[in-house]
Amino acid sequence: MSLWDARFKKAADQRLNDFNSSISVDHRMYAQDIKGSIAHAHMLGKQGIISMEDAQAIEEGLLSIKKDIEDGTLLIDPMAEDIHMFMESELTKRIHDAGKRLHTARSRNDQVALDTRLYTSDAIDEVIENIKDLIQVIVDKASEHTETIMPGYTHLQRAQPITFAHHIMAYAEMFLRDIERLKEAKKRVEVLPLGSGALATTTYPINRDMVCEELGFQSVSMNSLDGVSDRDFCIETASDLSMVMMHLSRFSEEIILWCSWEYKFMELDDAFATGSSIMPQKKNPDVAELIRGKTGRVYGNLTTLLTMMKGIPLAYNKDMQEDKEALFDAIDTVNLCLTTFTPMLETSRILKDNMRNAASKGFINATDCADYLTKKGMPFRDAYRCIGALVSYCQDHNQTLETLSLEEYKQVNELFEEDIFEAISLDTCVNMRVVKGGPAPQTVKAHIEQVKTKLGEM
């Protein structure tokens, strides 16, 4: 039996009931539904809209339902229309008429909006903690490799020497920004819609500020139409989660490359790699590949939410029931990826010698060679052309800048002296880049300490 049976002369087709039901998706919000309902009951009792006895009975009844769900005594009915109607029905079974009074001055429209906001706020906290765990692993890994020299790349071409610590600390910065975005989103998630009613508030003397304070929300929605029909917070959260996945996907792509025989900069622990069904030599970075693939899934959820909302007039429309499946899937996917990627990175082995060997090839110290000349008074553009000619000479004669003789250097320009070999050594190229944000070990160590401080403050 549905709530609106008295209005209709014909029973709903079972196919409609199945199509209309959202219990399979929103059942996970049972704790948030209980939390919001208890706050609403407290307010109704305090305002004298219902008796304090009924308010107390509602709270006790809801807490007993929560306990029974969590210890397995009570199973959520999969035939219920949604979690909200299941809760109300179960509460009424337990406390009778008092349970029927809970929905006073409340619509499912503002109730659903509240529950979704409560759930999203909790989920953001969980995602942030998982990101912090990943950043800590990055920081720990970087601390071990502040002097592990590797080639830095642009266009996937070896460009300039850096350290492995410097490279992965770039991802620490990305994930710190993700945390900042999610924290900022919480301000707009924690806006109380309860009290908006179906769309036009209520004639009961409710106190929305009281509910807001009890729930720990940051503000109260100031327009009831917007209160029930706003899903910006879902879209913003999904957008922020898409950014997290984009950063994870970029990092995963690097790990996939580094684990290949063509790079061989990293080896994954056996516990976080897979093999082949036919090729016994294979060790595949499937975790990283799956994260790269699942990124598209989270992007798809964001697109679903944006498309769902783009043509909806005020106020509530049933289209909005689709918000939770997309949002919940994005949250679940991000958490799954974070909690798998983090131990994969933590247990990986960095092949330092291979990194250094790669850095010794590809003329990645050419810029430093040009800088050597500019420090002796030559304009940079002239030095640039000079070193370009030197690199061309090396390629024609199967040499590197390190293997050239001083006489060969001087044939190009007389400014070169014996100290050129120290100037273009990989260690010098890295250690001299002490500019804030650079790869010099002392600079990266300072960056690591700064990130540790930020993590402690978050």
C-alpha positions in Angstrom: 0.0 0.0 0.0 1.3 3.4 -0.9 0.8 6.7 0.9 -1.4 8.1 -1.9 -3.8 5.1 -2.3 -6.6 7.3 -1.0 -6.2 9.6 -4.0 -6.1 6.9 -6.6 -8.9 4.6 -7.8 -6.7 2.0 -9.2 -3.7 0.1 -7.7 -0.3 0.8 -9.1 1.1 -1.7 -11.6 3.9 -3.7 -10.0 6.1 -2.6 -12.9 5.6 1.0 -11.8 6.5 0.1 -8.2 9.7 -1.6 -9.3 10.6 1.3 -11.6 9.8 3.9 -9.0 11.7 2.2 -6.1 15.1 3.5 -5.0 15.6 1.3 -1.9 18.4 -0.6 -3.7 20.4 2.6 -3.9 19.4 4.8 -1.0 19.3 2.0 1.7 22.9 3.0 2.6 21.6 6.3 4.0 19.7 4.7 6.9 22.0 6.3 9.5 21.7 9.7 8.0 17.9 9.4 7.8 17.8 8.5 11.5 20.1 11.3 12.4 18.1 13.9 10.5 14.8 12.5 11.8 15.9 12.7 15.4 17.0 16.3 15.0 13.6 17.1 13.4 11.8 15.3 16.3 13.8 17.3 18.8 12.8 20.5 17.1 9.1 19.5 16.8 9.0 18.7 20.6 10.9 21.9 21.6 8.5 24.0 19.5 5.4 22.4 21.0 4.3 21.0 17.6 4.3 17.5 19.0 4.6 16.5 22.6 8.0 16.0 24.2 6.9 12.5 25.1 6.3 11.7 21.4 9.6 13.3 20.5 11.3 11.1 23.1 9.5 8.0 21.8 10.5 8.8 18.2 14.2 9.2 19.2 14.2 6.0 21.2 12.4 4.1 18.4 14.8 5.4 15.7 17.8 4.5 17.8 16.5 1.0 18.3 16.0 0.6 14.6 19.6 1.7 14.0 20.9 -0.8 16.5 18.9 -3.6 15.0 20.0 -2.8 11.4 23.6 -2.7 12.4 23.6 -5.9 14.4 21.7 -7.7 11.7 18.5 -8.2 13.7 16.5 -6.0 11.3 16.9 -6.4 7.5 15.9 -3.5 5.3 12.9 -4.5 3.2 13.9 -4.6 -0.5 10.3 -4.2 -1.4 10.0 -0.8 0.3 9.8 2.2 -2.0 12.8 3.9 -0.4 14.7 4.1 2.9 12.7 7.0 4.1 9.4 5.1 3.8 10.9 2.0 5.3 12.0 3.9 8.3 8.7 5.6 8.9 6.8 2.3 8.5 9.2 0.4 10.9 9.0 3.3 13.4 5.2 3.3 13.3 5.2 -0.5 13.9 7.3 0.0 17.0 5.8 3.2 18.6 2.4 3.4 16.9 0.8 6.9 16.7 3.9 8.7 17.9 5.7 7.4 14.8 3.1 8.9 12.5 3.8 12.3 14.0 7.4 12.4 12.9 6.6 13.6 9.4 4.8 16.7 10.7 6.1 19.8 8.9 8.3 17.7 6.7 8.1 16.5 3.1 10.1 13.7 1.5 11.5 16.3 -0.8 13.4 18.2 1.9 14.0 14.9 3.9 15.7 13.3 0.9 17.7 16.4 0.2 18.9 16.5 3.9 19.8 12.8 4.0 21.8 13.1 0.8 23.7 16.1 2.1 24.4 14.3 5.4 25.7 11.3 3.5 27.8 13.4 1.2 29.4 15.3 4.1 30.4 12.1 5.8 31.7 10.6 2.5 33.8 13.7 1.9 35.5 13.2 5.3 36.2 9.6 4.4 37.7 10.5 1.0 39.9 13.2 2.6 41.3 10.7 5.1 42.1 8.3 2.3 43.8 11.0 0.4 45.8 12.0 3.5 47.0 8.4 3.8 48.2 8.4 0.2 50.0 11.7 0.7 51.8 10.3 3.8 53.0 7.4 1.7 54.2 9.8 -1.0 56.0 11.8 1.6 57.6 8.7 3.1 58.7 7.4 -0.3 60.1 10.8 -1.3 62.1 11.1 2.0 63.9 7.9 0.9 64.8 9.2 -2.5 65.8 12.9 -2.2 69.1 12.0 -3.9 67.8 9.4 -6.4 68.5 11.1 -9.7 66.2 10.3 -12.7 65.3 12.1 -15.9 62.6 14.6 -16.0 60.4 14.6 -19.1 58.5 16.9 -21.4 56.6 15.4 -24.3 57.8 12.0 -22.9 61.3 13.0 -24.0 64.1 13.2 -21.5 64.5 16.8 -20.7 66.4 17.7 -17.5 67.7 15.8 -14.5 65.6 15.7 -11.3 65.1 13.4 -8.4 62.5 10.7 -7.8 61.5 12.6 -4.6 60.9 15.8 -6.6 58.9 13.9 -9.2 56.4 12.2 -6.8 56.1 15.3 -4.6 54.4 16.9 -7.5 51.5 14.5 -6.8 51.5 15.4 -3.2 50.7 19.0 -4.3 47.9 17.7 -6.5 46.3 15.7 -3.8 46.6 18.5 -1.3 44.7 20.7 -3.7 42.1 17.9 -3.9 41.7 18.0 -0.1 41.3 21.8 -0.2 38.6 21.5 -2.9 36.7 18.9 -1.0 36.8 20.9 2.2 35.6 23.9 0.3 32.7 21.8 -1.2 31.6 20.8 2.3 30.6 24.4 3.0 28.0 24.1 0.2 27.1 20.5 1.1 26.3 21.5 4.7 23.4 23.8 3.9 20.2 22.7 5.7 17.2 22.1 3.3 14.9 20.7 6.0 12.0 23.1 6.6 11.6 23.8 2.9 8.7 21.3 2.8 7.6 20.0 -0.6 8.5 23.4 -2.1 6.9 26.2 0.0 7.9 25.6 3.6 5.1 25.1 6.2 2.6 26.9 8.4 4.0 25.2 11.5 6.2 27.3 13.8 9.4 25.3 13.1 12.9 26.4 14.1 15.3 25.6 11.2 18.3 27.2 13.0 17.9 24.7 15.8 18.0 21.7 13.5 21.0 23.3 11.6 22.9 23.6 14.9 22.1 20.1 16.1 23.3 18.6 12.8 26.4 20.7 12.7 25.5 22.2 9.4 27.0 25.6 8.4 24.0 27.4 7.1 20.2 27.2 6.3 18.9 27.4 2.7 17.3 30.7 2.1 14.8 29.7 -0.6 12.5 26.7 -0.2 12.3 26.1 -4.0 16.1 25.9 -4.2 16.3 24.0 -0.9 14.4 21.0 -2.4 15.7 21.2 -6.0 19.4 22.0 -5.5 21.8 19.3 -6.5 24.8 21.6 -7.1 26.4 20.0 -4.1 26.3 16.6 -5.7 27.7 17.9 -8.9 30.5 19.8 -7.2 31.4 16.8 -5.1 31.4 14.6 -8.2 33.6 17.2 -10.0 36.1 17.2 -7.1 36.1 13.4 -7.1 36.8 13.5 -10.9 39.8 15.6 -10.2 41.1 13.1 -7.6 40.7 10.4 -10.2 42.4 12.4 -12.8 45.4 12.8 -10.5 45.4 9.1 -9.6 45.1 8.2 -13.3 48.2 10.4 -14.2 50.2 8.8 -11.4 49.0 5.3 -12.5 50.1 6.1 -16.1 53.6 6.9 -14.9 53.8 3.7 -12.8 52.7 1.7 -15.8 55.5 3.3 -17.8 58.0 2.9 -15.0 57.2 -0.8 -14.6 57.7 -1.5 -18.3 61.0 -3.0 -19.5 61.5 0.1 -21.7 61.9 2.1 -18.4 62.3 -0.3 -15.6 62.4 2.4 -13.0 60.0 0.6 -10.6 58.9 -2.9 -9.6 55.6 -3.6 -8.0 55.3 -5.9 -5.1 53.9 -9.3 -6.1 50.9 -8.7 -3.8 49.9 -5.8 -6.1 50.6 -7.2 -9.6 49.1 -9.9 -11.7 50.4 -12.4 -14.3 49.3 -13.7 -17.6 47.2 -16.8 -18.4 49.6 -17.7 -21.2 52.9 -15.8 -20.8 54.7 -17.0 -17.7 57.2 -14.1 -17.7 54.6 -11.4 -17.3 54.1 -9.1 -14.3 51.3 -6.7 -15.0 50.4 -3.4 -13.3 46.7 -4.2 -13.3 45.9 -2.0 -10.3 47.3 1.1 -12.1 45.5 0.1 -15.3 42.2 -0.4 -13.6 42.4 3.0 -11.9 43.2 4.6 -15.2 40.1 2.9 -16.6 37.8 3.6 -13.6 38.6 7.3 -14.0 36.3 7.4 -17.0 33.6 5.8 -14.9 33.8 8.7 -12.4 33.8 11.2 -15.2 30.6 9.5 -16.5 28.9 10.0 -13.1 29.7 13.7 -13.3 28.2 13.9 -16.8 25.1 12.0 -15.6 24.5 14.5 -12.9 25.1 17.5 -15.1 22.8 16.1 -17.8 20.1 15.1 -15.3 19.9 18.7 -14.0 20.2 20.7 -17.1 16.5 20.8 -18.1 14.7 20.5 -14.8 12.3 23.3 -13.9 11.7 24.3 -10.3 11.1 22.7 -7.9 11.5 18.9 -7.2 11.2 16.5 -10.1 11.5 12.7 -10.0 14.6 12.9 -12.3 16.5 13.9 -9.2 16.2 10.4 -7.8 19.0 9.5 -10.2 21.4 11.7 -8.3 22.3 9.2 -5.6 23.3 6.3 -7.8 25.8 8.4 -9.7 27.1 10.2 -6.6 27.4 7.0 -4.6 29.2 5.2 -7.4 31.7 8.1 -7.7 32.4 8.0 -4.0 32.8 4.2 -3.9 35.1 4.2 -6.9 37.4 6.9 -5.6 37.7 5.2 -2.1 38.3 1.8 -3.7 41.0 3.3 -6.0 42.7 5.3 -3.1 42.8 2.3 -0.7 44.3 0.1 -3.4 46.7 2.5 -4.9 48.2 3.6 -1.6 49.6 0.2 -0.5 50.6 -0.5 -4.1 52.9 2.6 -4.0 54.0 1.9 -0.5 55.3 -1.6 -1.3 56.8 -0.8 -4.6 60.6 -1.0 -5.2 62.4 1.9 -6.8 65.3 0.9 -9.2 67.7 3.7 -8.5 70.5 2.5 -10.8 68.2 2.3 -13.8 66.9 5.8 -13.1 70.4 7.2 -13.0 71.5 5.3 -16.1 68.6 6.8 -18.0 69.4 10.2 -16.7 72.9 9.9 -18.1 71.6 9.6 -21.6 69.6 12.0 -23.8 71.7 15.2 -23.2 69.5 16.2 -20.3 72.3 18.4 -19.0 72.4 20.5 -22.2 70.6 23.4 -20.5 73.2 23.4 -17.7 75.9 23.4 -20.4 74.3 26.5 -21.9 74.0 28.1 -18.5 77.7 27.5 -18.0 78.4 29.8 -21.0 75.9 32.5 -19.9 77.5 32.7 -16.5 80.8 33.5 -18.4 79.1 36.4 -20.1 77.6 34.9 -23.3 73.9 35.8 -24.0 71.6 32.8 -23.4 70.3 32.6 -27.0 73.9 32.5 -28.3 74.8 29.8 -25.7 71.6 27.9 -26.7 72.7 27.8 -30.3 76.2 26.9 -29.4 75.1 23.9 -27.3 72.7 22.8 -30.0 75.6 22.5 -32.3 77.6 20.6 -29.7 74.8 18.1 -29.2 74.6 17.6 -33.0 78.4 17.0 -33.0 77.9 14.4 -30.2 75.2 12.6 -32.1 77.3 12.5 -35.3 80.3 11.1 -33.4 78.4 8.8 -30.9 79.4 10.8 -27.9 77.8 12.5 -24.9 78.6 15.9 -23.3 80.4 14.0 -20.6 82.6 12.1 -23.0 83.8 15.0 -25.1 87.4 16.2 -24.5 88.1 19.7 -23.4 89.7 20.3 -26.8 86.5 19.4 -28.6 84.6 21.8 -26.3 87.1 24.6 -27.1 86.6 24.0 -30.8 83.1 25.2 -30.3 83.9 28.0 -28.0 87.0 29.2 -26.1 85.0 30.0 -23.0 84.9 26.3 -22.0 87.4 25.4 -19.3 88.2 22.2 -17.3 85.3 23.0 -14.8 82.7 22.3 -17.6 82.8 18.6 -16.6 81.8 19.5 -13.0 79.2 21.9 -14.2 77.4 19.3 -16.4 77.6 16.3 -13.9 74.1 15.1 -13.0 74.7 15.7 -9.3 75.7 19.3 -10.0 72.8 19.8 -12.3 70.3 18.7 -9.6 72.1 20.0 -6.5 72.5 23.6 -7.9 68.7 23.9 -8.5 68.0 25.2 -5.0 65.3 27.6 -6.1 62.1 27.2 -4.1 60.1 24.4 -5.9 63.3 23.0 -7.4 64.7 19.4 -7.3 67.8 20.0 -5.2 67.8 17.6 -2.2 67.8 20.3 0.4 64.9 22.1 -1.4 62.8 18.9 -1.7 63.5 18.0 2.0 62.1 21.4 2.9 59.1 20.8 0.7 58.5 17.4 2.4 58.6 19.0 5.8 56.1 21.7 4.6 53.7 19.0 3.4 54.0 17.1 6.6 53.0 20.2 8.5 50.0 20.8 6.2 48.9 17.2 6.7 49.1 17.6 10.5 46.9 20.7 10.3 44.2 19.2 8.0 
